Amino acid sequence: MKLNFLITFFIFACLFPIAVHAQPSTDLQWYDPVQEDNIQFHGQGWEHTDLASPYDRLPAKAEQTVRKAVWNLSRHSAGIYLTFSTDAPEIIVRYQTTSSRLEMPHMPATGVSGLDLYVDYQDDGGLMWCRGKYSFKDTITYTYSALNSRHPKPGKIYDYRLFLPLYNGVKWMEIGIPESASFSNSKSKPNQPIVVYGTSRAQGGCASRPAMAWSSILQRDLDNPVINLAFSGNGQLETEVISLINEIDARLYILDCLPNLGSQKNFPDEELKKRVRQSVESLKKAHPNTPVLLTDNAGYSDEPVSGHIHDVVVRVNGIQKEVYEELKAEGISDLFYLTNEEINMCMDCTVDGTHETDLGMTYYGLAYAKKIREIFDEGH
């Protein structure tokens, strides 16, 4: 009798599975961020009319001036985030990426091609992360349910930030909310942006999700826009990229490119010195009152057992620090330096010895936030 009951229960469970997750509403209003005035783009240095795609990081004209590798990487949406306001209890985002490669061996799909949603509770707790149920198929879907269930003030309109993929581009995107919900512009009025020119570490490798890239950690910590112009393996202090950065009226420029300039064959001492000097001089000539922050190579997890890797770090950091001291002595003002000791990267902060986990990204983000607060406290 007991066996018959178990068999019947098993058949019933297979035919009528118990719902574990709330099903998305069928009565949704869909909004295209590119067409919708109530959705604002952040983390870009140029107007959409200047871009080849609304989700790009460099203007269309850059395709003719920067190397192909830089151009292709600039079409990844790293650091770009959307803002909007709603009282919706449920938000669904569906989109397609420009590449079918949704993940990498050392970086999950949630970081390479995924999203991150935060709600701003303002005086009731600040910026809070929202859990999303995701589905990675030809069309990727993120479903954020029960958003009002623990709001400090249920039914109130809140501001949201949606961070986009770090190592993939966005082909198209739609944001869906219940038809009965309100939808409006975010009330945020951002300051001038901080511009980051860097390597894979700054682009976001290998964060588990977009908002855990250190540039996004910095943005959330300071509540200041950050434009991520980092290009994996290709942050090389090139004049073509610096010229483009000069077009952005920034609050601060960060040059964090040493991890891609370690090859003594490709970048001998004099060449490295020249690139650091020319980059700073170009930025300061175009923006004499805007601070520039130079950053050490933060090092690698296997330095204690690899003399060669340690020597590379010591060499590039020593060369850049020497140029920094020379420029300061020559009267270049508002020039600052972030050392690897200040970043204080730990042995377990990387996934492969080079690229940061979320822990490593946190070390980076907090070190930058501390240094930049000191710079801004000086009146910049």
N, C-alpha and C positions, 0 to 999 in steps of 0.2 A: 504493500500500500504506500509506504514511504517512498519507495523507488519510483512508483507511478507518479506520485506528486512531484518529485524532483524532475522527472522527464517532462511533465506537463509545464512546469514552471520554466524550464530551460527553453522549450519551444516558444512559449509566450514571450519570454525576454528577447529572443531572437527576432520575433515578428514585430514586437512593440518595444523597442529599446527605450530605456529611461533617459530622458534628456538631462545631460550634465551641465550644459551651458545654455543660457537664455538665447532663444532664437532671435535674430535681428528682425526689427519691425518691417512690415511690408509696405507701409505708407510713409515713404521717405521722400524728402525733397533733396535733389542732388545739386551740388554746386561745383563748378569748375574754377579752381583757384586763378587760372589765367583770365577768365572772363568775369569773375565775381569781384565787385568793388569792395565787398565786405571782408574779403580775405587779403591780407597784406603779406608781401614777401619781405624777408629780412636776410641779411648776410650776403648781399650782392652789391657790387660797387658800381654797377651801371644800370641804366633804365632798360626795361624789357625791349624797347624799340631798338636798342643797340645790340641785342643778343641774337644769336642764331636760334636758340631755344630759350623759352622763359625760365628753364631750370639750369642754365649754364652759369659758370663762374667767371668767364672772360668774355669780352665783347666779340662780336662776329669778326671784326677786322683783325683780331689777334691771330686768326688762322693763317694769315699771310706773313706774320712776323715771328711768332714763336715756333720752336721745334714741334714736330708732329706729336711727339710723346706728351709734351706739355699741353698741347691743344686737346688731345684725346682725354687726358686726365681732367682738364678743366670742365669737361662735360659731365663729370660726376658732381652730384649735388651736395657735396660735403659742406657742412656748416650753414646751409640754407635752411631757414625755418619759416613757417607760416603762422600768422596770428589771426584770430577771429574771436568773437564773443557769442555765447549761446547759453540758454538755460536747458538745453537738450539733455535728457537722461541717457541718451545713447548716441554715439557718433560712429559712423562706419566710413572707412576710407578705402577706396579701391583704386588701383593704378597698375600701369605696366612700366617696366624698366627698359632702358635702351639696350641692355645686354642680357642675354639668357643665362649668363654666369651669375647665379644668385649668391654664391658663397665661395670661400677659398679654403684651402686645407687648414690654414691657421686662423681663420676668421669666420664666424658664423654668418648665416644668411641674415639674421636679425641686425647685424652691424653693417654688412656689405650692402644689403638691399632693403633693409627694414625701416621702420618708422619709430618715433618716440613722441608721445603726447604728454604734455604737462598742463595742469590747470593752476591758475593763479588765485589763491584764496586771499591774497592781499593781507589785510590786518588779522585775518583768522588763521594764519599759518604760513602764508607765502606760497611759493611754487611747489606743487606736489605732482609726483609721477602717477600716470594712469596705466593700469594693466590693460593690455589689449590681447584678444584672442586672434591669432594670425593664421593665414593660410597662404603658403607660397606655391602658387601655380602660375599658369600663363598670365592671369590677372591676379595680383597679390591683393589680399584683403586683410584689413585690421578692423576688428569690431571691439569697440569700447562700450561696455554695458553697465547699467546701474550706476551711472555717474552721479546721480543725485542722492543716492541712498545714504551717504554719510557726509554730504556737504554741510558745512557749518550753517548754511541757510538754504535749505531745499527750495528749489524753484527760482533762486536768484540767478541773474545773468553773470557768468564768469568769463574771464579771458583765458584763452587756450593758446599754447605754442606747440606746433607740430614740426618736429625735426625730420629732415629728409635723409635718404640713403647716403652713406659715406663713400662707397666704392662702386656706385652704379649711377646711371642717369635716370631721369623720369621722362617717360614718353608722353604720358597723360595721367591725369589724376582727377578724381571726383570725391567730394566729401558729402556724405549723406546724413541728414538728421530728420527726426519725425516732422511731418508737415505742420504740426501744431506748435513746434518750438520756434523761438525767436532766433534770429541770426543777424549779427551786426558787426561793425568794425571793432577791433580791439581798441581800448582807450589808451594804450601805451604810446608815449611820445619819446622815441629813442634819442639818445645823444649821438654825437659823431661816432663813427665806428672805430674800432681797433682793427688794424689790418695785419694779418699774419702771412708771411711768406716763408714756406718751410717744406718739409719732406713728408714721407709716409707717416712719421710719428705725429705730425701736425694734421695731416689729412684725416687721420682717424684710425690707422692701423695699430692694434687690432682690437678696437673696442667692441663690446658685445652688442651695443646698440648705439644709434647716432648721437644721442645727447651725452654719451660717456666719452666722446672724443674730447681731448683737453681744451680745445678751442670753445666747445659748447659748454664744458664745465666752467670755463672762465666767463663765458657770456652769462650763464645763470648766476654765478657767484657775484659778479659785478653789476648785473642787470644792465649791461652795456652791449650794444651790437658788436659782433665780431665777424669780420669777413675772412673766410678761410681760403687763402690762395696758396695752399700747400699741394705739391704734386709728387706723388709717390716715386721715389728714385730719381726725381728730376728737379729738386730744389737746389739750384746751382748758382744762385746770385747772378742771373743773366741780365744784361742791360735791357733786353727786349721786355722782360717781365717787369723790371724796375720802372721802365718808362710807362708801362700800363698802370702800375701801382701809383705812380705820381699823379695820375688823373683822379685819384680818389682823395677827397678832402677828409682826412682821418684825424682822430684824436691822438693816436699813437701808431707807430709802425714797428712791427716785430720782425727781425731777421733771424730765423732759426734754421739755417741751411747746412750747418757743418756736417751732419751725418751723411750728406750726399757729396761732400767735397774731400773725403778722406784719402782718395787715391793719389799717391805722390806722383805716379806716372801721368795721370790726366790733369792733376792740379798741383804742380810743384809749388814750393813755398812762395815764390814771387808771383805766380798766377793767383794763388789764394789770397795773398796780400792785396793784389790789384783788385780782385773782385769785391772783397770786403770794403776797401777804401772807396772804390767807385760807386758802390751801392749806397753807402752812407752819404757821400758827397752829393750824389744825384738827388737823394731824398731831401737833404738839408737845403740844397739850392732851390728846389721847388717849394719846400715847406719849411722855411727857416725857423719858425716858432713851434713846430710840431716835434715832440720827442721821438727818438729812435731808440729801440731796445735791441741790443745784440745778445745772442744766447749761445752759451757753450754747447758742445756736444755732451749730452747728459751721460754718455757712457753705455756700456753693454754688460749684460748679466754675467758673461764668462770672462770678464777682464782679469779677475784674480788668477785664472788658470791659463790665460792666453796673453803672453807678452806682446805679440804683434798687435793685437787689438788695442791693448792698453797704450802702446806707443803711438798708434794712430790718433787716439783721443787726445793724448798729451800734445802731439804735434799741432793738430788743427786748433785746439783751444789756445795753445801758446801763441800761434801766429795771429789769430783774431784778437786776442787780448793785447798783443803788441801794437796792432793797428789802432785799436781803441785808444790806447794810451797816447799814441802819436797824434791822433785826431784831436783828443782833448787838449794836448799841449799846443796844438796849432790854433786853438780857440773855437773849435766846434762845440757849441753849447747844446744842452738838452740831449746829450748822448749818454745812454745808460747800459748796464751790463748785468746779465743774469748768469751766475756761475753754476757749474754742475754740482758744486757743494751745496748751493742753495736749493737746487732741485732735489738732490739727495736720493737719487734713484736706488731702489733696493734690489737685492739679488733676485727676488721672486716677482719682480714687477713686469716681466716680459713673458711672452708666449714662446719666443724662439731665440731669446738672447738680445734681440734688437727691438722688436715691436711690442708696445705696451699692452698689457691687459688693462682691465678697468682699474685695478689697483695702481698700476703705473701711470695711467691717465690722471688719476686723482692726485698723485704726487706732482705731476706736471702742472695741472690746473691750479692747485693750491699755491704752489711756488710762484707761478705767474701772477695770481691774484694778489699775493702779498707784495711782490715787487711793484706791480702796477699801482696798487693803492698808495705806496710810498711816492711814486712818481706823481700821481694825481694830487696827493696831499701837498706837494711842493707848488701847486698852483697850475699844473698843466691840464 
